[in-house]
Amino acid sequence: MLKNYEVFIFTKGFNFQQQFDVTSKMNQILKSNKQLWNGYSSLLTKIDKLIQSNLLYKGYNNIYPSPEMQLKWISPK
């Protein structure tokens, strides 16, 4: 069973629609608590910086939509 999770997490990843749905749901849940929402936003920012600065994570955007896009999805209009 763990092998299946590894394949999904490290190889298959989420498609664009799945990631959008997860990000939107997280935003909906966390926006009522400013501290939690800021933590989520900060986490996405740190992931984005890590992807841009560390070659070990260069393939991240191949299996997950970019954190930069996720930040745009949750940023206040």
C-alpha positions as CSV (number, residue, x, y, z in Angstrom):
1,M,0.0,0.0,0.0
2,L,2.8,2.4,0.8
3,K,4.3,1.7,-2.6
4,N,1.1,2.9,-4.2
5,Y,1.3,6.2,-2.2
6,E,4.9,6.7,-3.3
7,V,4.0,6.2,-6.9
8,F,1.2,8.7,-6.6
9,I,3.2,11.3,-4.6
10,F,6.6,11.1,-6.4
11,T,5.6,10.0,-9.9
12,K,2.0,10.6,-10.8
13,G,1.1,13.7,-8.7
14,F,-2.1,15.7,-9.0
15,N,-3.5,16.9,-12.2
16,F,-4.3,20.6,-12.6
17,Q,-8.0,20.3,-11.6
18,Q,-7.3,18.2,-8.5
19,Q,-4.7,20.7,-7.3
20,F,-7.1,23.6,-7.9
21,D,-9.8,21.8,-6.0
22,V,-7.5,21.1,-3.0
23,T,-6.1,24.6,-3.0
24,S,-9.6,26.2,-3.2
25,K,-10.9,23.9,-0.4
26,M,-7.9,24.7,1.8
27,N,-8.4,28.4,1.2
28,Q,-12.1,28.1,2.0
29,I,-11.4,26.3,5.3
30,L,-8.5,28.5,6.4
31,K,-9.7,32.0,5.4
32,S,-11.8,32.3,8.6
33,N,-8.6,32.0,10.7
34,K,-6.0,34.6,9.6
35,Q,-3.1,32.9,11.4
36,L,-3.8,29.5,9.7
37,W,-4.3,31.1,6.3
38,N,-1.0,33.1,6.7
39,G,0.7,29.8,7.6
40,Y,-0.7,28.1,4.4
41,S,0.3,31.1,2.3
42,S,3.8,31.1,3.8
43,L,4.2,27.4,3.2
44,L,3.3,27.8,-0.5
45,T,5.8,30.7,-0.7
46,K,8.5,28.6,0.8
47,I,7.8,25.7,-1.5
48,D,8.0,28.1,-4.5
49,K,11.3,29.5,-3.4
50,L,12.7,25.9,-2.8
51,I,11.7,24.8,-6.3
52,Q,13.4,27.9,-7.8
53,S,16.6,27.6,-5.8
54,N,17.2,23.9,-5.3
55,L,17.9,21.6,-8.2
56,L,16.7,18.5,-6.2
57,Y,13.2,19.8,-6.6
58,K,13.3,20.8,-10.3
59,G,10.8,18.1,-11.2
60,Y,8.2,19.2,-8.8
61,N,6.3,21.2,-11.4
62,N,6.1,18.2,-13.6
63,I,3.9,16.3,-11.1
64,Y,2.2,19.3,-9.3
65,P,1.0,22.7,-10.4
66,S,3.4,25.4,-9.4
67,P,3.0,27.0,-5.9
68,E,3.2,30.3,-7.7
69,M,-0.2,29.5,-9.4
70,Q,-1.6,28.3,-6.1
71,L,-0.7,31.6,-4.5
72,K,-2.5,33.4,-7.2
73,W,-5.6,31.2,-6.7
74,I,-5.8,32.1,-3.0
75,S,-4.7,35.7,-3.0
76,P,-7.4,38.2,-2.2
77,K,-8.9,39.9,-5.2
